Amino acid sequence: MSPTPLDAAAAPLFAPHAAQSPARRAWMVAAAGLAGLLFLGLPFAGLFISTPWRTLHLQQGDLASLGVSVSYSLLAVALVVVFTTPVAWWLARHDFRGKWIVEMLVLLPLLTPPLAMGLLLSMSYGPYGWIGQPLDRLGLNLTNTPSAFVLAQVYGSAPYFIVAARSAFEGVPRELEQISLTLGQSPWRTFWRITVPLSGLGLAAGVALAWVRALGEFGIVLIVAYYPQGIPVKLWVNLQDTGLTAVYPLLWLFFLIGLPLPLLLGALSRRGQRGA
């Protein structure tokens, strides 16, 4: 069907709109993205604006809670990396019957609400639990002790590291590992010289997630290890005892302590990836 004179006359009116529509869509997407970023950043901007900088001072016990959280979080993350990296590699590199059961066991602590996870740990590891009673006879008390604090942090952070590390290992081409093995390298040397460097970005992200989750874990720690008080529990105590003004110093310390490690690991991993 040939165009009519009316279509030919109207074509110039619609052509600019058709040409501009992709640009308009790009601007709309950018505006929506900017709005989303501003929305996410509003609470942190509010923290900076509402902080009483002139009267800012630490409450009694804040520095002690900082030392508790940092020291035990480092220990918890080290335990998570040492004992769950093999789990992540196993899930990434092996297919077997019943694998979904293992995956479910990994995800269960992640999907369980923290307070509920704390109750489950108390039922198992508490003084009257089926695991806690034999351990208590051996002198290991897992309620309101440093060991209980680390236990809560491990349960709160391990699933995040396993998920991130598994994705990182799955991103390493198996062909490169096979080539290393055919050249006479042992599986152990292949893992450290091929698999780990190529999955460094994902592993660093997993470590960062585990660190932040361990440092900021509140729900599980509140039930299992109210003492010794770490930063999250001490924030809650300050809020209850004194009010909102008492949480600002410790909240700023939490960000200053918690954020540099993830940012540093991310920067180092990206630099290593560009160098490779």
C-alpha positions as CSV (number, residue, x, y, z in Angstrom):
1,M,0.0,0.0,0.0
2,S,1.6,3.3,-1.1
3,P,1.7,6.2,1.3
4,T,-1.0,8.8,1.0
5,P,-0.2,12.6,0.7
6,L,-1.4,13.0,4.3
7,D,1.1,10.3,5.5
8,A,3.9,12.0,3.6
9,A,3.0,15.4,5.2
10,A,2.8,14.0,8.7
11,A,6.0,12.0,8.5
12,P,8.4,14.9,9.4
13,L,6.3,15.6,12.5
14,F,6.8,12.0,13.9
15,A,10.3,11.4,12.8
16,P,12.0,13.6,15.5
17,H,10.1,11.8,18.2
18,A,11.1,8.4,16.9
19,A,14.7,9.5,16.8
20,Q,14.6,11.0,20.3
21,S,12.8,8.1,22.0
22,P,16.0,6.0,22.7
23,A,17.6,9.1,24.2
24,R,14.6,9.9,26.3
25,R,14.5,6.3,27.5
26,A,18.1,6.5,28.5
27,W,17.4,9.7,30.4
28,M,14.5,8.1,32.2
29,V,16.5,5.1,33.2
30,A,19.3,7.3,34.4
31,A,16.9,9.5,36.4
32,A,15.3,6.4,38.0
33,G,18.7,5.0,38.9
34,L,19.7,8.3,40.4
35,A,16.5,8.4,42.4
36,G,17.2,4.9,43.7
37,L,20.8,5.8,44.7
38,L,19.5,8.9,46.5
39,F,16.9,6.9,48.3
40,L,19.5,4.4,49.5
41,G,21.9,7.2,50.6
42,L,19.3,9.2,52.5
43,P,19.8,7.4,55.9
44,F,23.6,7.9,55.7
45,A,23.1,11.5,54.8
46,G,20.7,11.8,57.7
47,L,23.3,10.3,60.1
48,F,25.9,12.9,59.0
49,I,23.4,15.7,59.4
50,S,21.8,14.7,62.7
51,T,25.1,13.8,64.5
52,P,25.7,16.2,67.4
53,W,29.4,16.8,66.5
54,R,30.1,19.3,69.2
55,T,28.9,17.1,72.0
56,L,29.9,13.8,70.5
57,H,31.5,11.5,73.1
58,L,31.8,7.8,73.8
59,Q,29.7,6.1,76.4
60,Q,31.2,3.9,79.1
61,G,32.1,0.5,77.7
62,D,32.0,1.6,74.0
63,L,35.7,1.0,73.5
64,A,35.5,-2.4,75.2
65,S,32.7,-3.4,72.8
66,L,34.8,-2.2,69.9
67,G,37.6,-4.4,70.9
68,V,35.3,-7.4,71.4
69,S,33.7,-7.1,68.0
70,V,36.9,-6.5,66.1
71,S,39.0,-9.3,67.7
72,Y,36.3,-11.9,67.6
73,S,35.1,-10.9,64.1
74,L,38.6,-11.5,62.8
75,L,38.7,-14.9,64.4
76,A,35.2,-15.8,63.1
77,V,36.1,-14.8,59.6
78,A,39.4,-16.8,59.7
79,L,37.4,-19.8,60.8
80,V,34.8,-19.3,58.1
81,V,37.5,-19.0,55.4
82,V,39.5,-22.1,56.6
83,F,36.6,-24.4,57.1
84,T,34.0,-23.4,54.5
85,T,36.3,-22.8,51.5
86,P,36.4,-26.5,50.8
87,V,32.6,-26.6,51.0
88,A,32.3,-23.9,48.4
89,W,34.9,-25.6,46.1
90,W,33.2,-29.0,46.5
91,L,29.8,-27.5,45.5
92,A,31.3,-25.7,42.6
93,R,33.3,-28.6,41.1
94,H,31.3,-31.7,41.9
95,D,27.9,-33.0,40.9
96,F,26.5,-35.9,43.1
97,R,23.3,-37.4,44.1
98,G,21.7,-35.4,47.0
99,K,23.6,-32.3,46.2
100,W,20.5,-30.2,46.8
101,I,20.5,-31.4,50.4
102,V,23.9,-29.9,50.9
103,E,22.9,-26.7,49.2
104,M,19.8,-26.5,51.4
105,L,21.9,-26.9,54.6
106,V,24.2,-24.1,53.4
107,L,21.2,-21.8,52.7
108,L,19.2,-22.6,55.8
109,P,21.2,-20.3,58.2
110,L,21.0,-17.5,55.6
111,L,17.3,-17.8,55.2
112,T,16.5,-18.2,58.9
113,P,15.7,-14.9,60.7
114,P,18.6,-14.0,63.0
115,L,16.6,-14.1,66.2
116,A,15.2,-17.5,65.2
117,M,18.7,-18.7,64.4
118,G,19.8,-17.6,67.9
119,L,17.0,-19.6,69.5
120,L,18.0,-22.6,67.5
121,L,21.6,-22.3,68.6
122,S,20.5,-22.0,72.2
123,M,18.4,-25.1,71.9
124,S,21.4,-27.0,70.6
125,Y,24.5,-25.4,72.2
126,G,22.9,-24.0,75.3
127,P,23.5,-25.5,78.8
128,Y,20.5,-27.8,78.4
129,G,21.0,-28.5,74.7
130,W,21.8,-31.9,73.3
131,I,25.2,-30.6,72.2
132,G,25.7,-28.1,75.0
133,Q,25.5,-30.5,77.8
134,P,28.3,-32.8,76.7
135,L,30.4,-29.8,75.8
136,D,29.8,-28.2,79.2
137,R,31.1,-31.4,80.9
138,L,34.3,-30.9,78.9
139,G,34.5,-27.3,80.2
140,L,33.3,-25.5,77.0
141,N,30.3,-23.2,77.7
142,L,28.6,-21.8,74.6
143,T,26.3,-19.3,76.3
144,N,27.4,-15.7,77.1
145,T,31.1,-16.5,76.6
146,P,33.6,-15.5,74.0
147,S,33.3,-18.9,72.4
148,A,29.5,-18.4,72.1
149,F,30.1,-15.0,70.6
150,V,32.4,-16.4,67.9
151,L,29.9,-19.3,67.3
152,A,27.1,-16.8,66.6
153,Q,29.3,-14.8,64.3
154,V,30.3,-17.9,62.3
155,Y,26.7,-19.0,61.8
156,G,25.8,-15.5,60.8
157,S,28.5,-15.0,58.2
158,A,29.5,-18.5,56.9
159,P,26.6,-18.8,54.4
160,Y,27.4,-15.5,52.7
161,F,31.0,-16.5,52.2
162,I,30.1,-20.0,50.9
163,V,27.7,-18.5,48.3
164,A,30.2,-15.9,47.1
165,A,33.1,-18.3,47.1
166,R,31.1,-21.0,45.2
167,S,30.2,-18.5,42.5
168,A,33.8,-17.4,42.3
169,F,35.1,-21.0,41.8
170,E,32.4,-21.7,39.2
171,G,33.7,-18.7,37.2
172,V,37.1,-20.3,36.8
173,P,37.4,-22.3,33.5
174,R,37.9,-26.0,34.2
175,E,40.0,-26.2,31.1
176,L,42.8,-24.2,32.7
177,E,42.8,-26.5,35.8
178,Q,42.9,-29.5,33.5
179,I,45.9,-28.1,31.6
180,S,47.7,-27.5,34.9
181,L,47.1,-31.1,35.9
182,T,48.3,-32.5,32.6
183,L,51.5,-30.5,32.9
184,G,52.3,-32.4,36.1
185,Q,51.0,-30.0,38.7
186,S,49.4,-31.5,41.8
187,P,45.7,-30.7,42.5
188,W,46.9,-28.7,45.6
189,R,49.3,-26.6,43.5
190,T,46.7,-26.2,40.8
191,F,44.2,-24.9,43.3
192,W,46.6,-22.3,44.7
193,R,48.3,-21.2,41.5
194,I,45.3,-21.4,39.1
195,T,42.0,-21.5,40.9
196,V,42.6,-19.1,43.7
197,P,44.1,-16.2,41.6
198,L,41.4,-16.5,39.0
199,S,38.7,-16.4,41.6
200,G,40.3,-13.7,43.7
201,L,37.6,-11.1,43.1
202,G,34.8,-13.3,44.2
203,L,36.7,-14.7,47.1
204,A,37.6,-11.2,48.3
205,A,33.9,-10.3,48.0
206,G,33.0,-13.3,50.1
207,V,35.6,-12.3,52.8
208,A,34.2,-8.8,52.8
209,L,30.6,-10.0,53.2
210,A,31.7,-12.4,56.0
211,W,33.5,-9.6,57.8
212,V,30.6,-7.2,57.7
213,R,28.1,-9.8,58.7
214,A,30.2,-11.1,61.6
215,L,30.9,-7.5,62.8
216,G,27.3,-6.4,62.6
217,E,25.5,-9.6,63.7
218,F,22.9,-8.7,66.3
219,G,20.0,-11.1,66.4
220,I,22.0,-14.3,66.9
221,V,24.4,-12.7,69.3
222,L,21.6,-11.1,71.3
223,I,20.3,-14.6,72.2
224,V,23.5,-16.7,72.4
225,A,26.1,-14.2,73.7
226,Y,24.6,-11.1,75.2
227,Y,27.9,-11.0,77.1
228,P,30.6,-10.1,76.1
229,Q,28.9,-7.1,74.5
230,G,30.0,-6.3,71.0
231,I,29.2,-3.2,69.0
232,P,25.6,-4.2,67.9
233,V,24.5,-5.2,71.4
234,K,26.1,-2.2,73.0
235,L,24.3,0.1,70.5
236,W,21.1,-1.5,71.6
237,V,22.0,-1.0,75.3
238,N,23.0,2.6,74.7
239,L,19.7,3.3,72.9
240,Q,17.7,1.7,75.7
241,D,19.6,3.3,78.6
242,T,20.4,6.8,77.4
243,G,18.6,7.5,74.1
244,L,19.4,8.1,70.5
245,T,22.2,10.6,71.2
246,A,24.2,7.9,72.9
247,V,24.5,5.7,69.7
248,Y,26.2,8.2,67.4
249,P,29.8,7.7,68.5
250,L,29.7,4.0,68.4
251,L,27.7,4.0,65.1
252,W,30.4,6.1,63.5
253,L,33.1,3.8,64.9
254,F,31.2,0.8,63.4
255,F,31.3,2.3,59.9
256,L,35.0,3.4,60.3
257,I,36.0,-0.1,61.4
258,G,33.6,-2.2,59.2
259,L,33.9,-0.5,55.8
260,P,37.7,-0.2,55.1
261,L,38.3,-3.9,54.9
262,P,35.6,-4.6,52.2
263,L,36.7,-1.5,50.3
264,L,40.4,-2.5,50.5
265,L,39.8,-6.1,49.4
266,G,37.7,-4.9,46.5
267,A,40.3,-2.4,45.4
268,L,43.1,-5.0,45.7
269,S,41.1,-7.7,43.8
270,R,40.2,-5.3,41.0
271,R,43.9,-4.3,40.7
272,G,44.9,-7.9,40.5
273,Q,42.3,-8.6,37.9
274,R,43.5,-5.7,35.7
275,G,47.1,-6.9,36.2
276,A,46.2,-10.3,35.0
